[in-house]
Amino acid sequence: MPLTVASNSGAPSPSYGGDRTPHGAVVCVLRPEEPADSQGINVETTQEYEVVIVGAGPAGMCAAMYAGRSMLRTVVIERGASGGELLNTELIEDYPGFESIEGWDLAQRFEAHARKFGAEFVQGTVASVRKLDDGSFETLTDDGTRYLSPAVIVTAGGTPVKLNVPGEAEYAGKGVSYCGICDGAFFRNHTIAVIGGGDAATEEADFLTRYADKVYLIHRRDQFRASKLLQKRAFENPKIEVVWNKVVERISGDENGLVNRISLLDTVTSEQSELDVTGVFVFIGFRPNTGVIADHVEHDEMGYIVTDTSMQTSIPGLFAAGDLRAQLVRQVTTAVGDATTAAMAAEKYLTALRDGEAVVIEGHGGYTV
Ligand SMILES: Cc1cc2nc3c(=O)[nH]c(=O)nc-3n(C[C@H](O)[C@H](O)[C@H](O)COP(=O)(O)OP(=O)(O)OC[C@H]3O[C@@H](n4cnc5c(N)ncnc54)[C@H](O)[C@@H]3O)c2cc1C
């Protein structure tokens, strides 16, 4: 189905008219222009803002701080507690200015800072974001609140895919990790396991040998999906031992509550075995939380949202920042960097709309308001 979005001038723009954009990314419209009530949600109230932000992780709260500071009437809609993945992170040791800070503490500081500049926070799960014919956006929460705004910044993050085995949740942050850059330094001179067979697993295994003495790279098949170059690096690294045809059945710990062993099952012979490791890094996938907008914006094959350098998506006025955006690195610093740009670009976009001026923001070939 072709993608056609009403531009602010009323003319259809941009229209990629097919399944592939000029960038080769996938575009689809699964949920065409539907009124809210036909999505099965009864609209109870309607509220108007200048900027609506979806998600209160680092990106959402930073965007809220900048939007609030620009005197824009801003609301952040969050389905849980403010903080996003910061709430799953015990210690942050790589956020400039804080040599070591607990994740929840940094989250609270982010929220307080955004509130100081007037941003509002509400609880709700965003069910959809869509552009209306008049160029404004309708953001709908599943409790029936409808938010209307000329600009939306989506910062809904993503979720690492879990092994779903006993011990994984219990030892999360106590040896189980989903982020090599974040937690690698805690495993200096340790023996650890990396689980997975794609690019992320092979690359992170190689990276983690900077710290660990030995890395078992455990994969459920007898060959990797990773690119040949990354495979070569892993095979040539003397600190990496590849363990084929094994899945993790259980993660166990010691009397201090820290990981000390994993139990494995051979996928060919059904034999069981164990490995003594103090860290388990799981890289079996990461799902961007793009459900609310993926239906109608340009995204890559993995579902990450493609933006231009101003963080604008393929739909004018709809910005994306943080972990759900297609990019090389996903960290707190990159999330807030994206968010800073997105909030400033949204402010410029609104100013141009208000003044009826023509602006061209770089990327997607530029567009004119
Ligand atoms: C275990 C772990 C440890 C990490 N450690 C570090 C570290 O030490 N240093 C570092 O820099 N980075 C670390 N990271 C990465 C860092 O946490 C992320 O890069 C960062 O949190 C991304 O911020 P974000 O705002 O884009 O997304 P998130 O933090 O994922 O926040 C997204 C928010 O959106 C909300 N949301 C999603 N969908 C909806 C919806 N439909 N409606 C309403 N709300 C919604 C979510 O509830 C969430 O609060 C770690 C990540 C993990 C998983």
The ligand as an ORCA input file, in Angstrom:
! r2SCAN-3c Opt
* xyz 0 1
  C      20.901     -3.849     31.057
  C      21.279     -2.557     30.399
  C      22.330     -1.826     30.918
  C      22.697     -0.619     30.293
  N      23.743      0.085     30.840
  C      24.095      1.263     30.256
  C      25.200      2.019     30.784
  O      25.862      1.617     31.746
  N      25.504      3.189     30.145
  C      24.818      3.644     29.059
  O      25.125      4.715     28.554
  N      23.783      2.928     28.555
  C      23.415      1.765     29.119
  N      22.402      1.029     28.581
  C      21.729      1.549     27.390
  C      20.767      2.680     27.789
  O      20.027      2.292     28.919
  C      19.851      3.001     26.624
  O      20.641      3.313     25.496
  C      18.945      4.191     26.950
  O      18.151      3.917     28.086
  C      18.041      4.511     25.767
  O      17.155      5.510     26.123
  P      15.772      5.702     25.365
  O      15.099      6.822     26.047
  O      15.988      5.755     23.911
  O      14.968      4.344     25.582
  P      14.498      3.587     26.910
  O      15.451      3.782     28.015
  O      14.217      2.202     26.462
  O      13.120      4.314     27.291
  C      11.968      4.168     26.534
  C      10.751      4.456     27.391
  O       9.580      4.461     26.555
  C       8.524      3.824     27.240
  N       7.550      3.320     26.262
  C       7.748      2.385     25.295
  N       6.617      2.195     24.578
  C       5.682      3.036     25.103
  C       4.316      3.284     24.803
  N       3.673      2.658     23.795
  N       3.643      4.198     25.537
  C       4.264      4.854     26.557
  N       5.562      4.644     26.899
  C       6.272      3.755     26.175
  C       9.219      2.705     28.014
  O       8.420      2.261     29.108
  C      10.502      3.394     28.462
  O      10.349      4.035     29.711
  C      21.999     -0.162     29.165
  C      20.927     -0.906     28.650
  C      20.574     -2.087     29.245
  C      19.427     -2.879     28.686
*
